[in-house]
């Protein structure tokens, strides 16, 4: 039995460490919106539920129209997915047996899907607080068919702005290398530098996005890809006919109309993240300055985080280990920004830890 590869489902962690799960658990390993789904979804749930009685629209025409309008991008540039994970799997299949560069540390699904499809994988590892070196990046790209780059990065929360991202795109274009930019957490950025239109200037550029994070609908699975229409047409033929369920499609349309909900979430996340950053520094934890709804911490008083991780599990506080993030190798813990009350509970537990260690 090994440690879980992703956040959520804390039962697996308690089983792994042979611990009794407390009655109340706060899962800080989950980095979806801590304030839950938009009220529109719960208010209209019975109407959404009625969608199960018929087959979904295989083209998802209404959702595509809503997304196209919101992004100001033609529908031919958008491909919907059963969560971004399905699209990552699809990209892995498209890249089968080719050379792929993964900028680490990052989301483990890129590597997992590329391995499934026998890709030759190369890694460019960047320290949590280090910037991308373009000269080094270009040396790697020269021999690659594709690059996976997470921005904002998961798990560090670091964000590369448009000007720097375009330099990376130009390098990939120069070597005819697909540049896959995963923006699953862009909705949480307080100051997003709109970049998605770059795919028109750089046809090798692909943007991945998720609707499950900001709208807290991870159980429904909904994401999308923005790319050159020729590439969209090439890969969508590999998708099953009804790959997005009708409830997810209808829920997605409701979510896309929630402008104030997103703005309020960003403001609250920014405030709580700043509070935790300052408080943790006072407790001698090293914190990577994230720009989204999660952050990394390292205990500067020890290199061994397992005792702290288990201590918090016993308190019913589940953090995300980083054992399967190359470049972090378990030396950091990822923490989601939660509600004010939940963040204070975690801070109290970490304060007690400091007092006894």
DRENLUMRO-214246 format. One record per residue (C-alpha): residue number from 1; residue in one letter; x, y, z. Coordinates in pm, 1 decimal. Layout:
REM residues N
{node NUM; 'A'; {X; Y; Z}}
...
This chain:
REM residues 357
{node 1; 'X'; {0.0; 0.0; 0.0}}
{node 2; 'X'; {138.1; 342.1; -97.0}}
{node 3; 'X'; {54.2; 701.1; -11.0}}
{node 4; 'X'; {-236.7; 845.2; -213.5}}
{node 5; 'X'; {-124.2; 1023.4; -531.6}}
{node 6; 'X'; {-369.3; 1312.0; -491.0}}
{node 7; 'X'; {-545.8; 1515.0; -226.5}}
{node 8; 'X'; {-897.6; 1433.7; -99.7}}
{node 9; 'X'; {-1024.6; 1091.9; 20.9}}
{node 10; 'X'; {-846.9; 1109.4; 359.5}}
{node 11; 'X'; {-959.7; 756.0; 449.3}}
{node 12; 'X'; {-667.8; 624.5; 242.8}}
{node 13; 'X'; {-419.6; 827.5; 447.1}}
{node 14; 'X'; {-556.3; 703.8; 778.8}}
{node 15; 'X'; {-544.1; 345.8; 651.3}}
{node 16; 'X'; {-186.8; 391.9; 527.0}}
{node 17; 'X'; {-64.0; 512.8; 866.6}}
{node 18; 'X'; {-290.3; 269.5; 1054.4}}
{node 19; 'X'; {-459.9; 556.3; 1240.8}}
{node 20; 'X'; {-814.8; 584.6; 1366.9}}
{node 21; 'X'; {-988.7; 858.2; 1175.1}}
{node 22; 'X'; {-1131.7; 1126.1; 1409.0}}
{node 23; 'X'; {-1502.7; 1193.5; 1396.3}}
{node 24; 'X'; {-1442.8; 1543.8; 1258.8}}
{node 25; 'X'; {-1188.6; 1596.9; 980.5}}
{node 26; 'X'; {-1089.3; 1912.7; 794.0}}
{node 27; 'X'; {-928.0; 1820.7; 463.9}}
{node 28; 'X'; {-661.5; 2079.1; 377.0}}
{node 29; 'X'; {-535.5; 1852.2; 98.6}}
{node 30; 'X'; {-833.4; 1951.3; -117.8}}
{node 31; 'X'; {-769.8; 2273.0; -309.6}}
{node 32; 'X'; {-1117.9; 2344.0; -445.4}}
{node 33; 'X'; {-1319.6; 2649.8; -341.9}}
{node 34; 'X'; {-1350.0; 2633.6; 40.7}}
{node 35; 'X'; {-1678.9; 2824.6; 30.4}}
{node 36; 'X'; {-1853.3; 2550.2; -163.4}}
{node 37; 'X'; {-2053.7; 2557.8; -483.5}}
{node 38; 'X'; {-2256.4; 2858.9; -600.9}}
{node 39; 'X'; {-2600.3; 2886.7; -440.9}}
{node 40; 'X'; {-2757.0; 2864.1; -786.7}}
{node 41; 'X'; {-2659.4; 2498.2; -807.5}}
{node 42; 'X'; {-2822.8; 2393.1; -480.3}}
{node 43; 'X'; {-3130.2; 2608.4; -551.5}}
{node 44; 'X'; {-3176.6; 2444.4; -891.3}}
{node 45; 'X'; {-3068.9; 2092.0; -799.2}}
{node 46; 'X'; {-3406.7; 1925.7; -864.4}}
{node 47; 'X'; {-3412.9; 2078.4; -1211.7}}
{node 48; 'X'; {-3057.4; 1953.8; -1272.4}}
{node 49; 'X'; {-3148.1; 1609.0; -1142.8}}
{node 50; 'X'; {-3418.3; 1571.0; -1407.7}}
{node 51; 'X'; {-3140.2; 1570.2; -1669.0}}
{node 52; 'X'; {-3051.0; 1209.7; -1581.6}}
{node 53; 'X'; {-3355.3; 1075.3; -1764.4}}
{node 54; 'X'; {-3227.0; 1146.1; -2114.1}}
{node 55; 'X'; {-2900.9; 1124.4; -2306.0}}
{node 56; 'X'; {-2686.2; 1437.9; -2288.2}}
{node 57; 'X'; {-2624.8; 1652.7; -2592.7}}
{node 58; 'X'; {-2305.9; 1496.0; -2739.5}}
{node 59; 'X'; {-2196.3; 1837.5; -2872.1}}
{node 60; 'X'; {-2279.2; 2026.0; -2548.4}}
{node 61; 'X'; {-2399.4; 2312.8; -2765.1}}
{node 62; 'X'; {-2539.5; 2534.7; -2487.9}}
{node 63; 'X'; {-2236.2; 2498.6; -2261.5}}
{node 64; 'X'; {-1999.3; 2567.7; -2550.0}}
{node 65; 'X'; {-2196.6; 2880.0; -2640.0}}
{node 66; 'X'; {-2181.0; 3007.6; -2281.2}}
{node 67; 'X'; {-1809.0; 2934.8; -2252.7}}
{node 68; 'X'; {-1734.8; 3090.1; -2591.5}}
{node 69; 'X'; {-1917.2; 3407.8; -2490.4}}
{node 70; 'X'; {-1741.4; 3428.8; -2153.6}}
{node 71; 'X'; {-1394.1; 3378.9; -2303.8}}
{node 72; 'X'; {-1463.1; 3582.4; -2620.1}}
{node 73; 'X'; {-1320.3; 3288.5; -2817.9}}
{node 74; 'X'; {-1479.7; 3108.9; -3112.4}}
{node 75; 'X'; {-1628.7; 2769.9; -3022.1}}
{node 76; 'X'; {-1400.2; 2596.2; -3271.7}}
{node 77; 'X'; {-1107.1; 2677.2; -3038.6}}
{node 78; 'X'; {-1264.6; 2501.4; -2735.3}}
{node 79; 'X'; {-1281.3; 2133.6; -2642.3}}
{node 80; 'X'; {-1479.4; 2028.1; -2335.5}}
{node 81; 'X'; {-1366.3; 1744.2; -2111.4}}
{node 82; 'X'; {-1492.5; 1527.1; -1828.9}}
{node 83; 'X'; {-1265.2; 1722.9; -1598.4}}
{node 84; 'X'; {-921.2; 1846.0; -1703.1}}
{node 85; 'X'; {-795.9; 1496.2; -1612.9}}
{node 86; 'X'; {-974.2; 1346.0; -1916.1}}
{node 87; 'X'; {-807.6; 1602.2; -2140.5}}
{node 88; 'X'; {-465.4; 1528.2; -1990.8}}
{node 89; 'X'; {-526.4; 1160.7; -2064.3}}
{node 90; 'X'; {-626.9; 1251.3; -2419.2}}
{node 91; 'X'; {-307.8; 1454.8; -2465.0}}
{node 92; 'X'; {-104.1; 1162.9; -2331.8}}
{node 93; 'X'; {-261.7; 938.3; -2594.0}}
{node 94; 'X'; {-195.5; 1193.6; -2869.8}}
{node 95; 'X'; {171.3; 1213.8; -2761.2}}
{node 96; 'X'; {218.0; 837.6; -2735.6}}
{node 97; 'X'; {581.3; 726.6; -2776.2}}
{node 98; 'X'; {697.2; 1087.6; -2824.7}}
{node 99; 'X'; {942.0; 1294.7; -2617.6}}
{node 100; 'X'; {776.9; 1505.5; -2348.5}}
{node 101; 'X'; {923.8; 1763.4; -2110.2}}
{node 102; 'X'; {756.4; 1809.5; -1770.5}}
{node 103; 'X'; {845.4; 2117.2; -1566.4}}
{node 104; 'X'; {861.6; 1996.5; -1205.1}}
{node 105; 'X'; {737.8; 2001.9; -933.7}}
{node 106; 'X'; {390.1; 1971.3; -1076.6}}
{node 107; 'X'; {62.6; 1780.8; -1101.5}}
{node 108; 'X'; {142.8; 1408.9; -1115.0}}
{node 109; 'X'; {-120.1; 1323.0; -1378.8}}
{node 110; 'X'; {99.9; 1458.5; -1660.9}}
{node 111; 'X'; {368.5; 1203.9; -1583.7}}
{node 112; 'X'; {125.1; 922.2; -1512.8}}
{node 113; 'X'; {-60.9; 963.7; -1841.6}}
{node 114; 'X'; {258.3; 1004.3; -2043.1}}
{node 115; 'X'; {399.1; 685.5; -1892.0}}
{node 116; 'X'; {78.9; 497.4; -1973.6}}
{node 117; 'X'; {133.2; 592.7; -2338.6}}
{node 118; 'X'; {505.5; 510.6; -2344.8}}
{node 119; 'X'; {627.9; 867.4; -2383.1}}
{node 120; 'X'; {994.0; 941.3; -2328.6}}
{node 121; 'X'; {987.7; 1183.6; -2035.0}}
{node 122; 'X'; {1245.7; 1449.7; -1948.2}}
{node 123; 'X'; {1223.5; 1670.1; -1638.8}}
{node 124; 'X'; {1316.0; 2031.6; -1582.5}}
{node 125; 'X'; {1307.7; 2072.4; -1204.3}}
{node 126; 'X'; {1267.7; 2421.8; -1060.7}}
{node 127; 'X'; {1315.5; 2492.1; -690.0}}
{node 128; 'X'; {994.2; 2614.7; -517.7}}
{node 129; 'X'; {1111.2; 2977.6; -501.3}}
{node 130; 'X'; {1321.9; 2975.4; -819.2}}
{node 131; 'X'; {1226.9; 3139.8; -1151.3}}
{node 132; 'X'; {1224.3; 2965.7; -1489.6}}
{node 133; 'X'; {1559.6; 3003.4; -1666.9}}
{node 134; 'X'; {1476.0; 3057.1; -2034.2}}
{node 135; 'X'; {1819.7; 2949.4; -2158.7}}
{node 136; 'X'; {1795.1; 2623.9; -1968.3}}
{node 137; 'X'; {1433.0; 2581.5; -2077.8}}
{node 138; 'X'; {1532.4; 2618.4; -2445.2}}
{node 139; 'X'; {1807.5; 2355.8; -2410.8}}
{node 140; 'X'; {1544.0; 2107.1; -2296.5}}
{node 141; 'X'; {1280.0; 2206.0; -2554.1}}
{node 142; 'X'; {1506.8; 2151.9; -2857.5}}
{node 143; 'X'; {1452.2; 1775.1; -2852.1}}
{node 144; 'X'; {1092.7; 1759.8; -2726.8}}
{node 145; 'X'; {755.1; 1708.3; -2892.1}}
{node 146; 'X'; {561.9; 1869.4; -2606.2}}
{node 147; 'X'; {598.3; 2051.9; -2274.2}}
{node 148; 'X'; {363.0; 2031.3; -1976.3}}
{node 149; 'X'; {372.0; 2351.1; -1771.1}}
{node 150; 'X'; {137.7; 2426.3; -1480.6}}
{node 151; 'X'; {61.3; 2797.9; -1433.6}}
{node 152; 'X'; {-29.0; 2887.7; -1160.6}}
{node 153; 'X'; {183.6; 2599.7; -1047.2}}
{node 154; 'X'; {45.6; 2312.8; -845.4}}
{node 155; 'X'; {180.6; 2265.3; -577.5}}
{node 156; 'X'; {386.8; 2584.9; -528.3}}
{node 157; 'X'; {121.1; 2842.5; -619.2}}
{node 158; 'X'; {379.6; 3041.9; -815.7}}
{node 159; 'X'; {252.4; 3230.7; -1121.6}}
{node 160; 'X'; {433.7; 3324.0; -1443.3}}
{node 161; 'X'; {286.5; 3636.2; -1602.1}}
{node 162; 'X'; {198.2; 3679.5; -1969.2}}
{node 163; 'X'; {522.0; 3843.0; -2089.6}}
{node 164; 'X'; {737.6; 3559.5; -1955.9}}
{node 165; 'X'; {487.8; 3296.2; -2068.3}}
{node 166; 'X'; {502.7; 3435.7; -2422.9}}
{node 167; 'X'; {881.6; 3400.4; -2425.2}}
{node 168; 'X'; {838.5; 3033.7; -2336.8}}
{node 169; 'X'; {573.0; 2996.3; -2607.3}}
{node 170; 'X'; {805.7; 3151.3; -2867.5}}
{node 171; 'X'; {1077.0; 2901.2; -2777.2}}
{node 172; 'X'; {835.6; 2610.6; -2816.9}}
{node 173; 'X'; {707.9; 2748.5; -3147.2}}
{node 174; 'X'; {1066.3; 2776.2; -3271.4}}
{node 175; 'X'; {1118.8; 2401.1; -3222.6}}
{node 176; 'X'; {768.7; 2291.5; -3330.6}}
{node 177; 'X'; {698.8; 2173.9; -2975.8}}
{node 178; 'X'; {350.4; 2171.9; -2820.1}}
{node 179; 'X'; {335.2; 2404.8; -2519.7}}
{node 180; 'X'; {63.0; 2274.4; -2285.6}}
{node 181; 'X'; {-18.2; 2534.1; -2018.4}}
{node 182; 'X'; {-240.6; 2406.2; -1737.5}}
{node 183; 'X'; {-435.2; 2699.9; -1589.1}}
{node 184; 'X'; {-663.7; 2492.7; -1365.3}}
{node 185; 'X'; {-628.8; 2745.1; -1080.4}}
{node 186; 'X'; {-623.5; 3071.8; -1275.0}}
{node 187; 'X'; {-968.0; 3167.2; -1137.4}}
{node 188; 'X'; {-815.1; 3212.4; -791.4}}
{node 189; 'X'; {-558.5; 3469.9; -905.5}}
{node 190; 'X'; {-622.7; 3821.6; -773.2}}
{node 191; 'X'; {-440.2; 3971.9; -1071.0}}
{node 192; 'X'; {-468.1; 3733.2; -1365.6}}
{node 193; 'X'; {-277.2; 3848.8; -1672.2}}
{node 194; 'X'; {-508.2; 3732.7; -1954.4}}
{node 195; 'X'; {-300.8; 3498.2; -2167.7}}
{node 196; 'X'; {-533.0; 3253.9; -2339.0}}
{node 197; 'X'; {-540.2; 3456.3; -2663.1}}
{node 198; 'X'; {-169.9; 3373.2; -2708.1}}
{node 199; 'X'; {-272.9; 3041.4; -2863.1}}
{node 200; 'X'; {-375.7; 3233.6; -3177.5}}
{node 201; 'X'; {-28.2; 3385.3; -3218.3}}
{node 202; 'X'; {141.4; 3059.3; -3119.5}}
{node 203; 'X'; {-52.7; 2764.7; -3272.2}}
{node 204; 'X'; {162.3; 2517.1; -3076.9}}
{node 205; 'X'; {15.6; 2655.5; -2753.1}}
{node 206; 'X'; {-259.7; 2470.3; -2566.2}}
{node 207; 'X'; {-441.5; 2592.5; -2254.2}}
{node 208; 'X'; {-600.4; 2353.1; -2005.8}}
{node 209; 'X'; {-859.6; 2478.8; -1759.0}}
{node 210; 'X'; {-1092.6; 2336.7; -1496.5}}
{node 211; 'X'; {-1438.6; 2443.4; -1382.8}}
{node 212; 'X'; {-1431.2; 2205.3; -1085.6}}
{node 213; 'X'; {-1185.4; 2405.8; -871.3}}
{node 214; 'X'; {-1335.7; 2753.4; -845.7}}
{node 215; 'X'; {-1697.8; 2631.7; -846.1}}
{node 216; 'X'; {-1631.8; 2338.7; -610.9}}
{node 217; 'X'; {-1791.8; 2077.7; -839.4}}
{node 218; 'X'; {-1510.3; 1821.5; -841.8}}
{node 219; 'X'; {-1764.4; 1539.5; -818.8}}
{node 220; 'X'; {-1927.4; 1645.7; -1145.4}}
{node 221; 'X'; {-1599.6; 1664.1; -1348.1}}
{node 222; 'X'; {-1582.7; 1946.4; -1599.4}}
{node 223; 'X'; {-1291.5; 2111.4; -1776.4}}
{node 224; 'X'; {-1192.0; 2247.0; -2114.8}}
{node 225; 'X'; {-903.7; 2296.2; -2351.7}}
{node 226; 'X'; {-832.1; 2602.1; -2570.7}}
{node 227; 'X'; {-618.4; 2546.7; -2879.2}}
{node 228; 'X'; {-589.4; 2590.0; -3255.8}}
{node 229; 'X'; {-905.0; 2450.7; -3426.3}}
{node 230; 'X'; {-695.6; 2213.1; -3635.8}}
{node 231; 'X'; {-551.8; 2054.7; -3321.8}}
{node 232; 'X'; {-898.3; 2042.3; -3160.1}}
{node 233; 'X'; {-1036.0; 1853.0; -3459.7}}
{node 234; 'X'; {-740.1; 1615.8; -3453.1}}
{node 235; 'X'; {-781.8; 1502.3; -3094.1}}
{node 236; 'X'; {-1154.6; 1521.9; -3028.4}}
{node 237; 'X'; {-1217.8; 1224.2; -3256.8}}
{node 238; 'X'; {-1066.3; 1004.4; -2984.9}}
{node 239; 'X'; {-1328.5; 1104.1; -2726.8}}
{node 240; 'X'; {-1635.3; 888.0; -2649.6}}
{node 241; 'X'; {-1965.1; 1015.4; -2790.1}}
{node 242; 'X'; {-2125.5; 1112.9; -2454.1}}
{node 243; 'X'; {-1819.9; 1188.8; -2245.5}}
{node 244; 'X'; {-1980.0; 1472.9; -2043.4}}
{node 245; 'X'; {-2291.3; 1395.6; -1841.7}}
{node 246; 'X'; {-2601.0; 1613.0; -1870.3}}
{node 247; 'X'; {-2595.5; 1734.7; -1509.0}}
{node 248; 'X'; {-2235.0; 1852.5; -1539.8}}
{node 249; 'X'; {-2313.4; 2032.0; -1864.7}}
{node 250; 'X'; {-2615.9; 2213.5; -1720.2}}
{node 251; 'X'; {-2432.8; 2292.6; -1395.4}}
{node 252; 'X'; {-2146.0; 2436.2; -1596.2}}
{node 253; 'X'; {-2379.7; 2682.4; -1767.2}}
{node 254; 'X'; {-2509.2; 2802.5; -1431.0}}
{node 255; 'X'; {-2157.3; 2836.4; -1291.3}}
{node 256; 'X'; {-2034.7; 3047.3; -1582.0}}
{node 257; 'X'; {-2290.5; 3315.5; -1494.4}}
{node 258; 'X'; {-2152.3; 3349.5; -1139.3}}
{node 259; 'X'; {-1935.1; 3661.6; -1174.6}}
{node 260; 'X'; {-1977.4; 3799.6; -820.7}}
{node 261; 'X'; {-1922.1; 3455.3; -668.6}}
{node 262; 'X'; {-1577.4; 3433.8; -829.9}}
{node 263; 'X'; {-1481.6; 3789.7; -732.6}}
{node 264; 'X'; {-1582.5; 3736.5; -369.6}}
{node 265; 'X'; {-1394.9; 3406.6; -354.7}}
{node 266; 'X'; {-1075.9; 3571.1; -482.9}}
{node 267; 'X'; {-1098.7; 3851.9; -227.8}}
{node 268; 'X'; {-1158.5; 3614.9; 66.1}}
{node 269; 'X'; {-882.4; 3375.9; -44.8}}
{node 270; 'X'; {-635.0; 3664.7; -76.5}}
{node 271; 'X'; {-714.4; 3788.2; 275.8}}
{node 272; 'X'; {-694.1; 3444.2; 439.7}}
{node 273; 'X'; {-377.5; 3343.7; 253.8}}
{node 274; 'X'; {-201.8; 3662.2; 365.3}}
{node 275; 'X'; {-312.1; 3607.1; 725.5}}
{node 276; 'X'; {-180.7; 3249.5; 729.3}}
{node 277; 'X'; {144.8; 3350.9; 560.2}}
{node 278; 'X'; {224.7; 3606.9; 828.4}}
{node 279; 'X'; {114.9; 3382.2; 1115.9}}
{node 280; 'X'; {318.0; 3081.2; 994.9}}
{node 281; 'X'; {632.5; 3289.2; 950.8}}
{node 282; 'X'; {609.9; 3385.4; 1319.2}}
{node 283; 'X'; {602.1; 3013.1; 1403.2}}
{node 284; 'X'; {929.3; 2961.2; 1209.1}}
{node 285; 'X'; {768.1; 2786.2; 913.3}}
{node 286; 'X'; {905.8; 2866.3; 571.8}}
{node 287; 'X'; {617.4; 2952.0; 338.1}}
{node 288; 'X'; {634.9; 2978.2; -40.9}}
{node 289; 'X'; {452.7; 3295.6; -146.1}}
{node 290; 'X'; {161.5; 3156.4; -342.2}}
{node 291; 'X'; {-81.9; 3357.2; -554.4}}
{node 292; 'X'; {-371.0; 3110.4; -537.1}}
{node 293; 'X'; {-572.3; 2903.6; -289.9}}
{node 294; 'X'; {-293.2; 2680.8; -153.0}}
{node 295; 'X'; {64.8; 2719.9; -38.3}}
{node 296; 'X'; {369.1; 2517.3; 63.3}}
{node 297; 'X'; {522.8; 2512.7; 409.9}}
{node 298; 'X'; {852.7; 2372.0; 536.1}}
{node 299; 'X'; {953.1; 2339.4; 900.2}}
{node 300; 'X'; {1281.9; 2525.5; 929.9}}
{node 301; 'X'; {1356.0; 2354.8; 1263.2}}
{node 302; 'X'; {1367.1; 2004.9; 1115.2}}
{node 303; 'X'; {1401.6; 1826.5; 779.2}}
{node 304; 'X'; {1163.0; 1548.6; 881.7}}
{node 305; 'X'; {797.5; 1643.5; 828.3}}
{node 306; 'X'; {640.8; 1301.8; 882.4}}
{node 307; 'X'; {594.6; 1347.3; 1262.0}}
{node 308; 'X'; {414.3; 1679.1; 1203.8}}
{node 309; 'X'; {204.2; 1527.7; 926.2}}
{node 310; 'X'; {92.6; 1239.4; 1151.6}}
{node 311; 'X'; {38.2; 1473.5; 1448.7}}
{node 312; 'X'; {-203.3; 1680.3; 1242.2}}
{node 313; 'X'; {-381.2; 1369.4; 1111.8}}
{node 314; 'X'; {-448.3; 1270.1; 1472.2}}
{node 315; 'X'; {-601.6; 1614.8; 1524.4}}
{node 316; 'X'; {-829.6; 1557.6; 1224.9}}
{node 317; 'X'; {-631.5; 1796.9; 1004.5}}
{node 318; 'X'; {-533.3; 1646.7; 668.9}}
{node 319; 'X'; {-253.7; 1817.4; 474.5}}
{node 320; 'X'; {-118.8; 1721.2; 132.7}}
{node 321; 'X'; {209.5; 1531.5; 139.3}}
{node 322; 'X'; {462.3; 1607.4; -137.2}}
{node 323; 'X'; {632.0; 1268.3; -159.9}}
{node 324; 'X'; {522.9; 1225.6; -523.0}}
{node 325; 'X'; {622.3; 1577.7; -631.2}}
{node 326; 'X'; {974.3; 1552.3; -779.3}}
{node 327; 'X'; {1178.8; 1845.2; -657.3}}
{node 328; 'X'; {988.5; 1856.9; -326.5}}
{node 329; 'X'; {1036.2; 1491.7; -226.7}}
{node 330; 'X'; {829.0; 1511.2; 88.8}}
{node 331; 'X'; {1021.3; 1805.6; 237.1}}
{node 332; 'X'; {721.5; 2035.7; 210.5}}
{node 333; 'X'; {351.5; 2015.3; 292.0}}
{node 334; 'X'; {81.9; 2171.5; 76.3}}
{node 335; 'X'; {-202.8; 2343.2; 255.9}}
{node 336; 'X'; {-526.2; 2465.8; 98.9}}
{node 337; 'X'; {-665.6; 2802.2; 203.6}}
{node 338; 'X'; {-988.2; 2725.7; 383.7}}
{node 339; 'X'; {-1250.5; 2932.7; 565.0}}
{node 340; 'X'; {-1150.8; 3173.1; 840.6}}
{node 341; 'X'; {-1261.3; 2931.9; 1113.5}}
{node 342; 'X'; {-1084.8; 2631.3; 959.6}}
{node 343; 'X'; {-761.5; 2823.5; 904.4}}
{node 344; 'X'; {-762.2; 2929.7; 1272.7}}
{node 345; 'X'; {-808.9; 2568.7; 1383.8}}
{node 346; 'X'; {-502.7; 2465.7; 1181.3}}
{node 347; 'X'; {-300.7; 2758.5; 1316.0}}
{node 348; 'X'; {-388.0; 2663.7; 1674.7}}
{node 349; 'X'; {-273.7; 2304.9; 1610.1}}
{node 350; 'X'; {55.6; 2423.8; 1460.2}}
{node 351; 'X'; {107.0; 2656.9; 1756.0}}
{node 352; 'X'; {59.8; 2362.7; 1994.8}}
{node 353; 'X'; {307.1; 2162.6; 1785.0}}
{node 354; 'X'; {566.1; 2434.3; 1830.7}}
{node 355; 'X'; {508.7; 2438.6; 2205.3}}
{node 356; 'X'; {579.1; 2064.9; 2243.0}}
{node 357; 'X'; {856.0; 2029.6; 1980.9}}
